[in-house]
């Protein structure tokens, strides 16, 4: 399993690596970390991936990567690398699948917090919330291109299936 992370964003990188290390250990997989924080480094990472032919790639949830979603999804498909992402935008632009927090729900919570502060609540008194709403998006077009048959059980639990 290969996570692609942005070392310029240590908080996101640390969270991604913690989760992928736990998953790899549970599944008995070896973990190799790829770093990229520029377009050139993304291209270099995919050159490495093309040579090593990994079983899977996980692209960490980083703002820089979101801005390069089309490049990442296209590079993964062209190199026939099954890739999972943390936000639905990747699956929408051609990535194989995404699983992560529903970003709209997070934005709504920001609005609720802002309203509370504007009404006089002290930010320090507001509870820290953790996302509880997650979404699984599967892109069946990409799965077909990669020669992957997505099991019906996975399709049935997906929040969105892109035909």
C-alpha positions in Angstrom: 0.0 0.0 0.0 1.3 3.4 -1.0 0.1 6.6 0.6 0.9 9.8 -1.3 1.3 12.7 1.2 2.4 16.3 1.2 5.3 16.8 3.6 4.7 20.5 3.6 1.4 19.9 5.6 2.6 17.9 8.6 -0.8 17.8 10.4 -2.6 16.2 7.4 0.4 14.0 6.6 0.7 12.7 10.2 -3.1 11.9 10.3 -2.9 10.1 6.9 0.1 8.1 7.9 -1.3 7.1 11.2 -4.4 5.7 9.5 -2.6 4.0 6.7 0.0 2.4 9.0 -2.8 0.9 11.1 -4.7 -0.3 8.0 -1.5 -1.8 6.5 -0.6 -3.6 9.8 -4.2 -5.0 10.1 -4.1 -6.3 6.5 -0.5 -7.5 6.7 0.6 -5.1 3.9 3.9 -3.3 3.6 3.8 0.5 3.5 5.9 2.7 1.3 5.3 6.4 1.6 5.5 8.8 -1.4 5.9 12.5 -0.8 4.9 15.3 -3.2 4.4 19.0 -2.7 4.7 20.2 -6.3 3.4 19.3 -9.7 6.9 18.0 -10.6 7.0 15.8 -7.5 3.5 14.4 -8.3 4.9 13.5 -11.8 8.0 11.9 -10.2 5.8 9.9 -7.8 3.7 8.5 -10.7 6.9 7.6 -12.6 8.0 5.6 -9.5 4.5 4.0 -9.3 4.6 3.1 -13.0 7.9 1.2 -12.4 6.9 -0.4 -9.1 3.3 -1.4 -10.1 1.8 -1.2 -6.6 -1.5 -2.9 -5.7 -3.0 0.3 -4.4 -2.5 4.0 -3.8 -4.1 6.2 -1.2 -3.9 9.9 -1.8 -4.0 11.8 1.4 -6.5 14.6 2.1 -4.4 17.7 1.4 -5.5 21.0 -0.1 -2.7 21.0 -2.6 -3.8 17.5 -3.8 -7.4 18.7 -4.1 -6.2 21.4 -6.4 -4.5 18.7 -8.5 -7.4 16.2 -8.4 -7.7 15.9 -12.2 -3.9 15.3 -12.6 -3.9 12.7 -9.8 -7.0 10.8 -11.1 -5.8 10.9 -14.7 -2.2 9.8 -13.7 -3.6 6.9 -11.7 -5.9 5.7 -14.5 -3.2 6.1 -17.2 -0.8 4.0 -15.1 -3.6 1.6 -14.2 -3.1 2.1 -10.5 -6.2 1.6 -8.3 -6.3 4.6 -6.1 -8.5 5.6 -3.2 -9.0 9.2 -2.1 -10.4 11.0 1.0 -12.8 13.3 -0.8 -15.6 12.7 -3.4 -14.2 15.3 -5.8 -11.5 12.8 -6.9 -14.1 10.1 -7.8 -16.1 12.8 -9.6 -13.2 13.7 -11.8 -12.3 10.1 -12.6 -10.7 8.6 -9.5 -11.6 5.0 -8.6 -13.1 5.6 -5.2 -13.3 7.9 -2.3 -14.2 7.5 1.3 -14.1 10.3 3.8 -16.0 12.9 5.7 -18.9 14.5 3.9 -17.4 18.0 3.4 -20.8 19.7 3.2 -21.6 18.5 6.7 -18.3 20.0 8.0 -19.1 23.3 6.4 -22.5 23.3 8.0 -20.9 22.8 11.4 -18.6 25.8 10.7 -21.7 27.8 10.1 -23.3 26.6 13.4 -20.2 27.5 15.3 -19.9 30.9 13.7 -23.6 31.6 14.6 -22.9 30.6 18.2 -19.9 32.9 18.5 -21.8 35.8 16.9 -24.6 35.2 19.5 -22.0 35.6 22.3 -20.7 32.1 23.0 -17.0 31.9 23.9 -15.1 29.8 21.3 -13.3 28.0 24.2 -16.6 26.9 25.6 -17.8 25.3 22.4 -17.3 21.5 22.2 -14.8 20.0 19.8 -16.7 18.0 17.2 -15.5 15.1 15.1 -17.1 14.2 11.8 -19.7 11.5 12.1 -20.9 11.6 8.5 -18.8 9.7 5.9 -19.5 8.9 2.3 -18.3 6.2 0.0 -18.2 7.1 -3.7 -17.3 4.5 -6.4 -16.6 5.4 -10.0 -17.6 2.3 -12.1 -16.3 3.9 -15.3 -12.8 4.0 -13.8 -13.2 0.5 -12.4 -14.0 -0.8 -15.9 -10.9 1.0 -17.3 -8.7 -0.6 -14.6 -10.3 -4.0 -15.1 -11.7 -4.1 -11.6 -15.0 -5.7 -10.8 -16.5 -4.0 -7.9 -18.5 -6.5 -5.8 -22.2 -5.9 -5.6 -22.0 -5.7 -1.8 -19.7 -2.7 -2.0 -21.9 -1.1 -4.7 -25.0 -1.5 -2.4 -23.4 0.3 0.5 -21.9 3.2 -1.6 -23.4 6.6 -1.0 -22.9 7.4 -4.7 -22.1 5.2 -7.7 -20.8 7.0 -10.8 -21.8 5.1 -13.9 
